[in-house]
């Protein structure tokens, strides 16, 4: 029973927080990608009402939101590609954690879009981030990667 209760609680957390979509209308309208929506920006991350929109700095613009499954299989990833950074949010059964990657630290970025796997790999001097984009519309990962290359000053790979 505890497992079922945990799963039901998890599904409740995945719903949009109790906020008005007009709060993020500027973000959605100014985004470059089709993946930015009120549902993704106002998604409740941990049941407390905290949303990806709340994690943005003042004036920061989201251009792409890439969704995928976590490597553990027990959660999801949201990767926000903004005008200032890449924000990787891993949502787990017990909460979430986030990693911010500044464009000046990106050395390479690659996409993989196959039949069974879609992934964005971001390489810095010290770390490689491999994030699933399996629940993102085909092509949005490639567009986001090209935007990251431009922001990081990298030639097309």
C-alpha positions as CSV (number, residue, x, y, z in Angstrom):
1,X,0.0,0.0,0.0
2,X,2.8,2.4,0.8
3,X,4.2,2.0,-2.8
4,X,0.8,2.8,-4.3
5,X,0.4,5.8,-2.0
6,X,3.9,7.0,-3.1
7,X,3.1,6.6,-6.8
8,X,-0.2,8.5,-6.4
9,X,1.5,11.3,-4.5
10,X,4.1,11.4,-7.2
11,X,1.4,11.8,-9.9
12,X,-0.2,14.6,-7.9
13,X,3.2,16.5,-7.8
14,X,3.6,16.2,-11.5
15,X,0.5,18.4,-12.0
16,X,0.7,22.1,-12.7
17,X,1.0,24.1,-9.5
18,X,-2.0,26.1,-8.5
19,X,-0.9,29.3,-10.3
20,X,-2.3,31.4,-13.1
21,X,-0.8,30.7,-16.6
22,X,-0.8,34.4,-17.3
23,X,2.1,34.7,-14.8
24,X,4.4,33.1,-17.5
25,X,2.8,34.3,-20.7
26,X,5.8,36.5,-21.4
27,X,8.2,33.6,-21.0
28,X,6.1,31.4,-23.4
29,X,5.7,34.2,-26.0
30,X,9.4,35.1,-26.1
31,X,10.7,31.5,-26.2
32,X,12.5,30.3,-29.3
33,X,11.3,26.7,-28.9
34,X,7.8,25.2,-29.0
35,X,8.6,23.2,-25.9
36,X,8.1,26.1,-23.5
37,X,4.6,26.1,-22.1
38,X,2.7,27.2,-18.9
39,X,2.3,23.5,-18.0
40,X,6.1,23.0,-18.0
41,X,7.1,26.3,-16.4
42,X,4.5,25.9,-13.6
43,X,4.9,22.2,-13.0
44,X,5.0,21.4,-9.3
45,X,8.4,19.9,-8.6
46,X,8.0,18.5,-5.1
47,X,4.4,19.0,-3.9
48,X,5.2,22.3,-2.2
49,X,4.3,24.5,-5.2
50,X,7.9,25.1,-6.2
51,X,8.1,25.3,-10.0
52,X,10.8,25.5,-12.7
53,X,9.7,29.1,-13.2
54,X,10.6,29.8,-9.5
55,X,14.2,28.6,-10.1
56,X,14.8,31.3,-12.8
57,X,16.8,34.4,-12.0
58,X,15.1,37.8,-12.5
59,X,15.0,38.6,-16.2
60,X,16.1,35.1,-17.3
61,X,14.3,33.9,-20.4
62,X,13.7,30.2,-21.1
63,X,14.0,29.2,-24.7
64,X,13.7,25.4,-24.6
65,X,12.4,22.9,-22.1
66,X,13.5,19.3,-22.7
67,X,11.8,16.5,-20.8
68,X,13.0,13.0,-20.3
69,X,13.2,10.0,-17.9
70,X,15.8,9.9,-15.2
71,X,18.6,7.4,-15.5
72,X,17.2,5.6,-12.4
73,X,13.8,5.2,-14.1
74,X,12.1,6.5,-11.0
75,X,11.7,10.1,-12.0
76,X,12.0,12.7,-14.7
77,X,14.4,15.3,-15.9
78,X,13.6,18.8,-17.0
79,X,16.3,20.7,-18.8
80,X,15.7,24.4,-19.2
81,X,17.9,26.1,-21.8
82,X,17.8,29.8,-21.0
83,X,19.5,32.9,-22.3
84,X,21.9,32.7,-19.3
85,X,22.5,29.0,-18.5
86,X,21.4,25.4,-18.7
87,X,19.4,24.3,-15.7
88,X,19.0,20.5,-15.3
89,X,16.3,19.5,-12.8
90,X,16.1,15.9,-11.7
91,X,12.8,15.0,-10.2
92,X,12.8,11.9,-7.9
93,X,10.4,10.1,-5.6
94,X,11.8,12.0,-2.6
95,X,12.1,15.4,-4.2
96,X,14.3,17.1,-6.8
97,X,17.8,18.5,-7.3
98,X,19.1,21.0,-9.8
99,X,22.4,21.7,-11.6
100,X,23.2,24.9,-13.3
101,X,25.7,24.9,-16.2
102,X,27.0,28.3,-17.4
103,X,27.7,28.7,-21.1
104,X,31.3,29.7,-20.6
105,X,32.0,26.2,-19.1
106,X,30.5,24.2,-22.0
107,X,33.2,22.7,-24.2
108,X,31.0,20.4,-26.4
109,X,27.4,19.4,-26.8
110,X,26.0,16.4,-28.7
111,X,22.5,15.1,-29.4
112,X,21.4,11.6,-30.0
113,X,17.9,11.0,-31.5
114,X,17.3,7.4,-32.3
115,X,14.2,5.2,-32.3
116,X,14.6,4.2,-28.7
117,X,16.9,6.8,-27.2
118,X,16.9,10.6,-27.3
119,X,19.6,12.3,-25.3
120,X,21.5,15.6,-24.9
121,X,25.1,15.3,-23.7
122,X,26.8,18.4,-22.4
123,X,30.5,18.3,-21.7
124,X,32.4,20.8,-19.5
125,X,36.0,20.7,-18.3
126,X,35.1,18.7,-15.3
127,X,31.8,16.9,-15.9
128,X,29.7,15.3,-18.6
129,X,25.9,15.7,-18.2
130,X,23.8,13.1,-20.1
131,X,20.1,14.1,-20.0
132,X,17.2,12.2,-21.5
133,X,15.0,14.1,-24.0
134,X,12.8,11.1,-24.6
135,X,9.6,13.0,-23.7
136,X,10.4,16.0,-25.9
137,X,9.1,16.6,-29.4
138,X,11.6,15.4,-32.0
139,X,13.9,18.1,-33.2
140,X,13.6,20.3,-30.1
141,X,16.8,18.7,-28.6
142,X,18.7,19.6,-31.8
143,X,17.5,23.1,-31.8
144,X,18.4,23.5,-28.1
145,X,21.8,22.1,-28.7
146,X,22.4,24.6,-31.6
147,X,21.3,27.4,-29.3
148,X,23.8,26.2,-26.6
149,X,26.6,26.1,-29.2
150,X,25.9,29.7,-30.2
151,X,25.7,30.9,-26.5
152,X,28.9,29.0,-25.6
153,X,30.7,30.3,-28.7
154,X,31.3,26.9,-30.1
155,X,31.5,26.0,-33.8
156,X,28.9,23.6,-35.1
157,X,30.1,20.0,-34.3
